[in-house]
Amino acid sequence: MKRKFPRSKVKTIIKKTQPNVRLGKNADLLIFLDYMMFIKRLATEANIAAQEQKENTLTAAHVNSVLKDVLKGMRG
């Protein structure tokens, strides 16, 4: 069965950006899940912004308009 989650790629990205950090056994999975939750929420909020402006197409302007609020909301 093929994995839907690229563990080695995520670990490589983490090691390149944070070389002095040691990760626990499943920390990469949690990081990936947080990333997916962020992307889903960002897309949902951007879609709501587009609907409020009565537009059918989601644009970068919609995403940028909600980005700061979503980032603030995702801080734990």
ROSEVEX-887767 format. One record per residue: residue in one letter; chain; z, x, y of N, C-alpha, C, O, CB in turn. Coordinates in nm, 3 decimals. Glycine has a CB too. Example, Ala and Ser with C-alpha at 12.3 -4.5 7.8 and 13.67 -1.06 7.14 Angstrom:
<recs>
+------+-----+---------+---------+---------+---------+---------+---------+---------+---------+---------+---------+---------+---------+---------+---------+---------+
: type : mol :    n_zz :    n_xx :    n_yy :   ca_zz :   ca_xx :   ca_yy :    c_zz :    c_xx :    c_yy :    o_zz :    o_xx :    o_yy :   cb_zz :   cb_xx :   cb_yy :
+------+-----+---------+---------+---------+---------+---------+---------+---------+---------+---------+---------+---------+---------+---------+---------+---------+
:    a :   A :   0.780 :   1.319 :  -0.569 :   0.780 :   1.230 :  -0.450 :   0.780 :   1.320 :  -0.330 :   0.846 :   1.424 :  -0.332 :   0.905 :   1.131 :  -0.447 :
:    s :   A :   0.708 :   1.285 :  -0.225 :   0.714 :   1.367 :  -0.106 :   0.787 :   1.290 :   0.003 :   0.804 :   1.341 :   0.114 :   0.572 :   1.408 :  -0.060 :
+------+-----+---------+---------+---------+---------+---------+---------+---------+---------+---------+---------+---------+---------+---------+---------+---------+
</recs>
This chain:
<recs>
+------+-----+---------+---------+---------+---------+---------+---------+---------+---------+---------+---------+---------+---------+---------+---------+---------+
: type : mol :    n_zz :    n_xx :    n_yy :   ca_zz :   ca_xx :   ca_yy :    c_zz :    c_xx :    c_yy :    o_zz :    o_xx :    o_yy :   cb_zz :   cb_xx :   cb_yy :
+------+-----+---------+---------+---------+---------+---------+---------+---------+---------+---------+---------+---------+---------+---------+---------+---------+
:    m :   A :   0.000 :   0.084 :  -0.118 :   0.000 :   0.000 :   0.000 :   0.000 :   0.089 :   0.125 :   0.079 :   0.182 :   0.137 :   0.122 :  -0.095 :  -0.001 :
:    k :   A :  -0.088 :   0.058 :   0.216 :  -0.099 :   0.137 :   0.338 :   0.010 :   0.096 :   0.437 :   0.038 :  -0.022 :   0.455 :  -0.238 :   0.121 :   0.401 :
:    r :   A :   0.069 :   0.196 :   0.501 :   0.172 :   0.170 :   0.602 :   0.108 :   0.117 :   0.729 :  -0.003 :   0.156 :   0.767 :   0.253 :   0.297 :   0.633 :
:    k :   A :   0.178 :   0.029 :   0.794 :   0.132 :  -0.023 :   0.922 :   0.193 :   0.056 :   1.037 :   0.157 :   0.036 :   1.153 :   0.167 :  -0.171 :   0.935 :
:    f :   A :   0.285 :   0.145 :   1.004 :   0.357 :   0.222 :   1.104 :   0.327 :   0.370 :   1.085 :   0.355 :   0.424 :   0.979 :   0.509 :   0.195 :   1.095 :
:    p :   A :   0.270 :   0.437 :   1.186 :   0.234 :   0.579 :   1.174 :   0.354 :   0.671 :   1.198 :   0.369 :   0.726 :   1.307 :   0.123 :   0.614 :   1.273 :
:    r :   A :   0.440 :   0.687 :   1.098 :   0.564 :   0.765 :   1.114 :   0.539 :   0.907 :   1.159 :   0.605 :   0.955 :   1.251 :   0.642 :   0.766 :   0.984 :
:    s :   A :   0.446 :   0.975 :   1.096 :   0.423 :   1.116 :   1.130 :   0.372 :   1.130 :   1.273 :   0.409 :   1.224 :   1.343 :   0.323 :   1.179 :   1.032 :
:    k :   A :   0.288 :   1.038 :   1.316 :   0.235 :   1.045 :   1.452 :   0.346 :   1.022 :   1.554 :   0.351 :   1.090 :   1.656 :   0.123 :   0.942 :   1.471 :
:    v :   A :   0.435 :   0.926 :   1.528 :   0.546 :   0.899 :   1.620 :   0.640 :   1.019 :   1.625 :   0.684 :   1.059 :   1.733 :   0.623 :   0.772 :   1.577 :
:    k :   A :   0.671 :   1.077 :   1.510 :   0.758 :   1.195 :   1.507 :   0.696 :   1.311 :   1.584 :   0.766 :   1.383 :   1.655 :   0.785 :   1.237 :   1.361 :
:    t :   A :   0.565 :   1.330 :   1.570 :   0.497 :   1.437 :   1.643 :   0.505 :   1.415 :   1.793 :   0.530 :   1.510 :   1.868 :   0.350 :   1.446 :   1.598 :
:    i :   A :   0.483 :   1.293 :   1.837 :   0.491 :   1.262 :   1.981 :   0.631 :   1.288 :   2.033 :   0.648 :   1.345 :   2.141 :   0.450 :   1.116 :   2.007 :
:    i :   A :   0.731 :   1.247 :   1.958 :   0.870 :   1.267 :   2.000 :   0.902 :   1.416 :   2.009 :   0.965 :   1.460 :   2.106 :   0.968 :   1.197 :   1.903 :
:    k :   A :   0.859 :   1.493 :   1.909 :   0.888 :   1.637 :   1.910 :   0.816 :   1.709 :   2.024 :   0.870 :   1.806 :   2.079 :   0.847 :   1.699 :   1.777 :
:    k :   A :   0.696 :   1.663 :   2.061 :   0.624 :   1.725 :   2.172 :   0.690 :   1.694 :   2.306 :   0.698 :   1.780 :   2.393 :   0.479 :   1.679 :   2.174 :
:    t :   A :   0.737 :   1.572 :   2.322 :   0.796 :   1.533 :   2.451 :   0.942 :   1.571 :   2.463 :   0.990 :   1.595 :   2.574 :   0.781 :   1.385 :   2.471 :
:    q :   A :   1.013 :   1.577 :   2.351 :   1.156 :   1.611 :   2.351 :   1.181 :   1.716 :   2.243 :   1.234 :   1.683 :   2.137 :   1.244 :   1.484 :   2.326 :
:    p :   A :   1.145 :   1.843 :   2.266 :   1.154 :   1.945 :   2.161 :   1.296 :   1.977 :   2.115 :   1.315 :   2.023 :   2.002 :   1.089 :   2.070 :   2.209 :
:    n :   A :   1.396 :   1.954 :   2.197 :   1.533 :   1.990 :   2.161 :   1.611 :   1.876 :   2.098 :   1.730 :   1.890 :   2.071 :   1.607 :   2.038 :   2.283 :
:    v :   A :   1.547 :   1.763 :   2.074 :   1.616 :   1.646 :   2.019 :   1.602 :   1.643 :   1.868 :   1.493 :   1.663 :   1.813 :   1.559 :   1.516 :   2.081 :
:    r :   A :   1.714 :   1.618 :   1.801 :   1.712 :   1.600 :   1.655 :   1.724 :   1.451 :   1.627 :   1.811 :   1.384 :   1.681 :   1.828 :   1.681 :   1.585 :
:    l :   A :   1.636 :   1.401 :   1.542 :   1.634 :   1.259 :   1.511 :   1.701 :   1.232 :   1.378 :   1.693 :   1.311 :   1.284 :   1.491 :   1.207 :   1.508 :
:    g :   A :   1.768 :   1.118 :   1.371 :   1.824 :   1.073 :   1.245 :   1.714 :   1.026 :   1.151 :   1.596 :   1.028 :   1.187 :   1.926 :   0.961 :   1.269 :
:    k :   A :   1.754 :   0.986 :   1.032 :   1.658 :   0.953 :   0.927 :   1.559 :   0.844 :   0.969 :   1.439 :   0.859 :   0.946 :   1.732 :   0.909 :   0.804 :
:    n :   A :   1.606 :   0.736 :   1.028 :   1.518 :   0.625 :   1.063 :   1.508 :   0.601 :   1.213 :   1.471 :   0.492 :   1.256 :   1.566 :   0.499 :   0.996 :
:    a :   A :   1.539 :   0.701 :   1.292 :   1.533 :   0.686 :   1.438 :   1.391 :   0.659 :   1.485 :   1.370 :   0.583 :   1.580 :   1.588 :   0.811 :   1.507 :
:    d :   A :   1.293 :   0.719 :   1.419 :   1.154 :   0.696 :   1.458 :   1.114 :   0.550 :   1.438 :   1.035 :   0.497 :   1.516 :   1.061 :   0.786 :   1.378 :
:    l :   A :   1.167 :   0.486 :   1.336 :   1.139 :   0.343 :   1.315 :   1.196 :   0.259 :   1.428 :   1.130 :   0.167 :   1.477 :   1.196 :   0.296 :   1.182 :
:    l :   A :   1.317 :   0.290 :   1.470 :   1.379 :   0.216 :   1.579 :   1.304 :   0.237 :   1.710 :   1.287 :   0.144 :   1.788 :   1.525 :   0.257 :   1.596 :
:    i :   A :   1.258 :   0.358 :   1.733 :   1.180 :   0.387 :   1.854 :   1.051 :   0.307 :   1.852 :   1.012 :   0.250 :   1.954 :   1.150 :   0.539 :   1.865 :
:    f :   A :   0.985 :   0.303 :   1.738 :   0.860 :   0.227 :   1.727 :   0.884 :   0.078 :   1.745 :   0.804 :   0.011 :   1.811 :   0.794 :   0.254 :   1.591 :
:    l :   A :   0.991 :   0.025 :   1.688 :   1.022 :  -0.118 :   1.705 :   1.052 :  -0.151 :   1.851 :   1.010 :  -0.255 :   1.901 :   1.141 :  -0.157 :   1.617 :
:    d :   A :   1.126 :  -0.064 :   1.919 :   1.152 :  -0.085 :   2.062 :   1.021 :  -0.084 :   2.141 :   1.003 :  -0.164 :   2.233 :   1.248 :   0.023 :   2.115 :
:    y :   A :   0.933 :   0.007 :   2.106 :   0.803 :   0.015 :   2.172 :   0.725 :  -0.115 :   2.152 :   0.667 :  -0.168 :   2.247 :   0.722 :   0.135 :   2.117 :
:    m :   A :   0.723 :  -0.166 :   2.030 :   0.651 :  -0.290 :   2.001 :   0.711 :  -0.409 :   2.076 :   0.639 :  -0.495 :   2.127 :   0.651 :  -0.318 :   1.851 :
:    m :   A :   0.844 :  -0.415 :   2.083 :   0.910 :  -0.523 :   2.157 :   0.876 :  -0.515 :   2.306 :   0.854 :  -0.617 :   2.370 :   1.063 :  -0.517 :   2.138 :
:    f :   A :   0.871 :  -0.394 :   2.360 :   0.836 :  -0.375 :   2.501 :   0.693 :  -0.422 :   2.528 :   0.669 :  -0.496 :   2.624 :   0.851 :  -0.227 :   2.541 :
:    i :   A :   0.599 :  -0.381 :   2.445 :   0.459 :  -0.419 :   2.463 :   0.443 :  -0.570 :   2.453 :   0.369 :  -0.630 :   2.532 :   0.370 :  -0.348 :   2.359 :
:    k :   A :   0.511 :  -0.631 :   2.358 :   0.501 :  -0.777 :   2.342 :   0.556 :  -0.849 :   2.465 :   0.495 :  -0.944 :   2.513 :   0.578 :  -0.822 :   2.216 :
:    r :   A :   0.670 :  -0.804 :   2.514 :   0.728 :  -0.869 :   2.632 :   0.642 :  -0.847 :   2.755 :   0.624 :  -0.938 :   2.836 :   0.870 :  -0.816 :   2.657 :
:    l :   A :   0.588 :  -0.727 :   2.770 :   0.501 :  -0.697 :   2.884 :   0.377 :  -0.788 :   2.881 :   0.338 :  -0.842 :   2.984 :   0.459 :  -0.549 :   2.882 :
:    a :   A :   0.316 :  -0.803 :   2.765 :   0.198 :  -0.889 :   2.753 :   0.233 :  -1.035 :   2.781 :   0.156 :  -1.106 :   2.846 :   0.137 :  -0.875 :   2.614 :
:    t :   A :   0.347 :  -1.080 :   2.732 :   0.389 :  -1.218 :   2.755 :   0.412 :  -1.245 :   2.903 :   0.364 :  -1.345 :   2.956 :   0.516 :  -1.249 :   2.676 :
:    e :   A :   0.484 :  -1.156 :   2.968 :   0.513 :  -1.174 :   3.111 :   0.385 :  -1.165 :   3.195 :   0.368 :  -1.240 :   3.291 :   0.614 :  -1.068 :   3.159 :
:    a :   A :   0.294 :  -1.075 :   3.159 :   0.168 :  -1.064 :   3.231 :   0.083 :  -1.189 :   3.211 :   0.015 :  -1.233 :   3.303 :   0.090 :  -0.939 :   3.184 :
:    n :   A :   0.088 :  -1.246 :   3.092 :   0.015 :  -1.370 :   3.065 :   0.071 :  -1.484 :   3.149 :  -0.006 :  -1.565 :   3.202 :   0.023 :  -1.405 :   2.915 :
:    i :   A :   0.202 :  -1.492 :   3.162 :   0.264 :  -1.594 :   3.246 :   0.220 :  -1.577 :   3.391 :   0.191 :  -1.675 :   3.459 :   0.418 :  -1.588 :   3.234 :
:    a :   A :   0.217 :  -1.452 :   3.438 :   0.173 :  -1.425 :   3.576 :   0.028 :  -1.469 :   3.597 :  -0.005 :  -1.523 :   3.702 :   0.188 :  -1.275 :   3.608 :
:    a :   A :  -0.057 :  -1.445 :   3.498 :  -0.197 :  -1.487 :   3.509 :  -0.208 :  -1.639 :   3.512 :  -0.287 :  -1.694 :   3.588 :  -0.279 :  -1.430 :   3.391 :
:    q :   A :  -0.129 :  -1.707 :   3.429 :  -0.132 :  -1.853 :   3.428 :  -0.083 :  -1.912 :   3.559 :  -0.135 :  -2.014 :   3.605 :  -0.048 :  -1.906 :   3.313 :
:    e :   A :   0.018 :  -1.849 :   3.619 :   0.068 :  -1.897 :   3.747 :  -0.037 :  -1.884 :   3.857 :  -0.039 :  -1.963 :   3.951 :   0.194 :  -1.820 :   3.787 :
:    q :   A :  -0.124 :  -1.786 :   3.844 :  -0.232 :  -1.767 :   3.941 :  -0.358 :  -1.844 :   3.900 :  -0.463 :  -1.831 :   3.962 :  -0.265 :  -1.618 :   3.956 :
:    k :   A :  -0.345 :  -1.925 :   3.795 :  -0.454 :  -2.008 :   3.743 :  -0.578 :  -1.926 :   3.706 :  -0.691 :  -1.965 :   3.735 :  -0.492 :  -2.113 :   3.847 :
:    e :   A :  -0.553 :  -1.813 :   3.642 :  -0.661 :  -1.728 :   3.594 :  -0.659 :  -1.725 :   3.442 :  -0.552 :  -1.728 :   3.380 :  -0.649 :  -1.584 :   3.652 :
:    n :   A :  -0.777 :  -1.720 :   3.383 :  -0.788 :  -1.720 :   3.237 :  -0.788 :  -1.580 :   3.177 :  -0.763 :  -1.563 :   3.058 :  -0.912 :  -1.792 :   3.196 :
:    t :   A :  -0.817 :  -1.480 :   3.259 :  -0.828 :  -1.344 :   3.210 :  -0.710 :  -1.260 :   3.257 :  -0.676 :  -1.260 :   3.375 :  -0.960 :  -1.281 :   3.256 :
:    l :   A :  -0.650 :  -1.191 :   3.163 :  -0.539 :  -1.101 :   3.194 :  -0.597 :  -0.969 :   3.246 :  -0.683 :  -0.909 :   3.183 :  -0.449 :  -1.076 :   3.068 :
:    t :   A :  -0.549 :  -0.925 :   3.363 :  -0.602 :  -0.803 :   3.423 :  -0.490 :  -0.701 :   3.440 :  -0.372 :  -0.730 :   3.421 :  -0.669 :  -0.833 :   3.559 :
:    a :   A :  -0.530 :  -0.580 :   3.477 :  -0.432 :  -0.474 :   3.503 :  -0.339 :  -0.512 :   3.617 :  -0.223 :  -0.472 :   3.619 :  -0.502 :  -0.341 :   3.533 :
:    a :   A :  -0.389 :  -0.587 :   3.712 :  -0.306 :  -0.630 :   3.825 :  -0.191 :  -0.719 :   3.777 :  -0.080 :  -0.710 :   3.830 :  -0.391 :  -0.705 :   3.929 :
:    h :   A :  -0.217 :  -0.804 :   3.680 :  -0.112 :  -0.889 :   3.625 :  -0.006 :  -0.804 :   3.554 :   0.114 :  -0.827 :   3.569 :  -0.171 :  -0.993 :   3.527 :
:    v :   A :  -0.052 :  -0.708 :   3.477 :   0.041 :  -0.620 :   3.405 :   0.125 :  -0.539 :   3.503 :   0.246 :  -0.528 :   3.488 :  -0.036 :  -0.526 :   3.309 :
:    n :   A :   0.059 :  -0.483 :   3.603 :   0.131 :  -0.402 :   3.702 :   0.231 :  -0.484 :   3.783 :   0.334 :  -0.433 :   3.825 :   0.033 :  -0.335 :   3.796 :
:    s :   A :   0.200 :  -0.612 :   3.804 :   0.290 :  -0.695 :   3.884 :   0.421 :  -0.725 :   3.812 :   0.523 :  -0.749 :   3.877 :   0.221 :  -0.825 :   3.920 :
:    v :   A :   0.421 :  -0.723 :   3.680 :   0.544 :  -0.755 :   3.605 :   0.608 :  -0.632 :   3.541 :   0.714 :  -0.642 :   3.480 :   0.513 :  -0.857 :   3.498 :
:    l :   A :   0.545 :  -0.517 :   3.554 :   0.591 :  -0.397 :   3.484 :   0.733 :  -0.357 :   3.521 :   0.814 :  -0.331 :   3.431 :   0.498 :  -0.282 :   3.515 :
:    k :   A :   0.766 :  -0.353 :   3.649 :   0.900 :  -0.310 :   3.690 :   1.008 :  -0.405 :   3.639 :   1.114 :  -0.361 :   3.594 :   0.908 :  -0.301 :   3.842 :
:    d :   A :   0.981 :  -0.535 :   3.645 :   1.080 :  -0.632 :   3.597 :   1.102 :  -0.620 :   3.447 :   1.215 :  -0.630 :   3.400 :   1.035 :  -0.774 :   3.631 :
:    v :   A :   0.995 :  -0.597 :   3.372 :   1.008 :  -0.583 :   3.227 :   1.083 :  -0.454 :   3.194 :   1.168 :  -0.453 :   3.105 :   0.870 :  -0.583 :   3.160 :
:    l :   A :   1.052 :  -0.346 :   3.265 :   1.124 :  -0.220 :   3.242 :   1.273 :  -0.237 :   3.269 :   1.356 :  -0.187 :   3.193 :   1.066 :  -0.109 :   3.330 :
:    k :   A :   1.308 :  -0.306 :   3.376 :   1.449 :  -0.330 :   3.407 :   1.514 :  -0.414 :   3.298 :   1.628 :  -0.388 :   3.260 :   1.464 :  -0.399 :   3.543 :
:    g :   A :   1.443 :  -0.512 :   3.248 :   1.497 :  -0.600 :   3.145 :   1.514 :  -0.533 :   3.010 :   1.598 :  -0.575 :   2.931 :   1.410 :  -0.718 :   3.130 :
:    m :   A :   1.437 :  -0.430 :   2.983 :   1.443 :  -0.363 :   2.853 :   1.547 :  -0.253 :   2.848 :   1.576 :  -0.200 :   2.741 :   1.308 :  -0.305 :   2.819 :
:    r :   A :   1.605 :  -0.217 :   2.960 :   1.709 :  -0.114 :   2.958 :   1.832 :  -0.172 :   2.891 :   1.876 :  -0.282 :   2.923 :   1.743 :  -0.064 :   3.102 :
:    g :   A :   1.887 :  -0.098 :   2.799 :   1.997 :  -0.152 :   2.723 :   2.125 :  -0.092 :   2.753 :   2.227 :  -0.130 :   2.695 :   1.974 :  -0.140 :   2.584 :
+------+-----+---------+---------+---------+---------+---------+---------+---------+---------+---------+---------+---------+---------+---------+---------+---------+
</recs>
